[in-house]
Amino acid sequence: MALFERFRMGRGQFKPELRAALESEGLVVLAEGLKGSIRYDNFKAPGKRFNGKVTGERLAIGISEERLAVCCRSGSVEMINSPFTLDRLAAVEPSLPEEGRLALLIDYDRMPDAEGKVSGQLTIRAWTPEAPRIVEQLRARLPS
């Protein structure tokens, strides 16, 4: 079963180019191969409409001095790859719903450049012992 899971969800690692970029920017936290999920609530994007849909994923989360990156499916899908200077990251809300669990709520309705294109919320959940450190680092860096 593990082989099928790895084939379907990937290893949850960054592509080498993105990992090298994070390292060159002063890597703060790097967590790869995390079991997690993505939940869509009232989500609308061109050609997509999801409400309550949950998909299991393998995730990678990286925080450098300059940016936040979250990828799934062995880096082939970039959920977030934005510098902290962008106002759109104010729509990302990190939390600790329980011990060892991280949640990143992305509220597209609060993003200034998503108007009309994407709406709703997406929650990325991951299980990692690094969860408290990740949330602490994100709260210190994300725009409010």
C-alpha positions as CSV (number, residue, x, y, z in Angstrom):
1,M,0.0,0.0,0.0
2,A,2.9,2.4,0.8
3,L,4.2,2.1,-2.7
4,F,0.8,2.9,-4.2
5,E,0.5,5.9,-1.8
6,R,4.0,7.2,-2.8
7,F,3.1,6.8,-6.5
8,R,-0.2,8.7,-6.1
9,M,0.9,11.4,-3.7
10,G,4.6,11.6,-4.4
11,R,7.3,12.0,-1.7
12,G,6.4,15.5,-0.5
13,Q,9.7,17.0,-1.5
14,F,10.7,20.3,-3.1
15,K,12.2,20.3,-6.5
16,P,16.0,20.8,-6.3
17,E,15.8,24.3,-7.8
18,L,13.3,25.6,-5.2
19,R,15.1,23.9,-2.4
20,A,18.4,25.5,-3.5
21,A,16.6,28.9,-3.7
22,L,15.3,28.6,-0.2
23,E,18.7,27.6,1.1
24,S,20.4,30.6,-0.7
25,E,17.8,33.0,0.9
26,G,18.6,31.8,4.5
27,L,16.7,28.7,5.3
28,V,14.7,29.0,8.5
29,V,12.6,25.8,8.5
30,L,12.4,22.9,6.0
31,A,10.0,20.1,6.5
32,E,9.5,17.5,3.7
33,G,7.6,14.2,3.4
34,L,4.8,15.4,5.6
35,K,1.5,13.5,5.6
36,G,-1.3,16.0,5.2
37,S,-4.5,17.1,3.5
38,I,-6.0,20.0,1.6
39,R,-9.6,21.0,2.2
40,Y,-11.6,23.2,-0.1
41,D,-14.5,25.3,1.3
42,N,-16.7,27.4,-1.1
43,F,-13.8,27.3,-3.5
44,K,-14.3,28.6,-7.0
45,A,-11.7,29.0,-9.7
46,P,-11.9,28.8,-13.5
47,G,-13.2,25.4,-14.2
48,K,-13.3,24.3,-10.6
49,R,-16.0,24.3,-7.9
50,F,-15.4,22.5,-4.6
51,N,-17.1,22.7,-1.2
52,G,-16.0,20.3,1.5
53,K,-13.6,18.4,-0.7
54,V,-10.6,16.9,1.1
55,T,-7.7,15.3,-0.6
56,G,-4.8,13.5,1.1
57,E,-1.3,14.8,0.2
58,R,2.4,14.5,0.9
59,L,3.6,18.0,1.6
60,A,6.8,20.0,1.8
61,I,6.9,23.3,3.8
62,G,9.9,25.7,3.6
63,I,10.4,29.1,5.2
64,S,13.4,31.2,4.3
65,E,14.2,34.7,5.4
66,E,12.5,35.9,2.2
67,R,9.6,33.6,1.3
68,L,7.1,30.8,2.2
69,A,6.9,27.8,0.0
70,V,4.4,24.9,0.2
71,C,4.4,22.1,-2.4
72,C,2.7,18.8,-2.8
73,R,3.2,15.8,-5.1
74,S,7.0,15.9,-5.0
75,G,7.1,19.5,-5.9
76,S,5.1,19.3,-9.0
77,V,2.3,21.4,-7.5
78,E,3.2,24.6,-5.8
79,M,0.5,25.6,-3.3
80,I,2.4,28.7,-2.1
81,N,5.6,30.2,-3.4
82,S,5.6,33.8,-2.4
83,P,8.0,36.3,-0.9
84,F,6.9,37.8,2.5
85,T,6.8,41.2,0.9
86,L,3.6,40.4,-1.0
87,D,0.3,41.7,0.5
88,R,-1.4,38.5,-0.7
89,L,0.2,36.6,2.1
90,A,-1.9,38.5,4.6
91,A,-4.6,36.0,3.5
92,V,-2.7,33.1,5.0
93,E,-3.5,32.3,8.6
94,P,-1.3,29.7,10.4
95,S,-2.7,27.8,13.4
96,L,-2.1,24.7,15.6
97,P,-5.4,22.9,15.8
98,E,-3.8,20.1,17.9
99,E,-0.4,19.0,19.0
100,G,1.8,18.1,16.1
101,R,-0.6,19.4,13.6
102,L,-0.3,22.5,11.5
103,A,-3.1,24.3,9.6
104,L,-2.6,27.0,7.0
105,L,-5.9,28.7,6.0
106,I,-5.8,30.6,2.7
107,D,-8.7,32.9,2.3
108,Y,-8.8,33.9,-1.3
109,D,-11.6,36.4,-0.6
110,R,-9.0,38.5,1.3
111,M,-6.5,38.5,-1.5
112,P,-6.5,41.8,-3.4
113,D,-5.3,40.2,-6.7
114,A,-7.7,37.2,-6.6
115,E,-10.9,39.2,-7.1
116,G,-13.1,37.6,-9.7
117,K,-10.6,34.8,-10.5
118,V,-10.5,32.7,-7.3
119,S,-12.7,32.8,-4.2
120,G,-13.3,30.7,-1.1
121,Q,-11.0,29.1,1.3
122,L,-8.4,26.4,1.2
123,T,-6.9,24.8,4.3
124,I,-3.6,22.9,4.1
125,R,-3.1,20.6,7.1
126,A,0.2,18.7,7.9
127,W,1.4,16.5,10.7
128,T,4.9,17.4,11.9
129,P,6.7,17.8,15.2
130,E,7.9,21.1,13.7
131,A,4.4,22.5,13.7
132,P,4.8,25.0,16.7
133,R,8.1,26.3,15.2
134,I,6.5,26.7,11.7
135,V,3.6,28.6,13.1
136,E,5.8,30.8,15.3
137,Q,8.1,31.7,12.3
138,L,5.1,32.4,10.0
139,R,3.4,34.7,12.5
140,A,6.6,36.6,12.9
141,R,7.0,37.0,9.1
142,L,3.5,37.2,7.5
143,P,2.0,40.6,6.8
144,S,-1.0,41.4,9.0
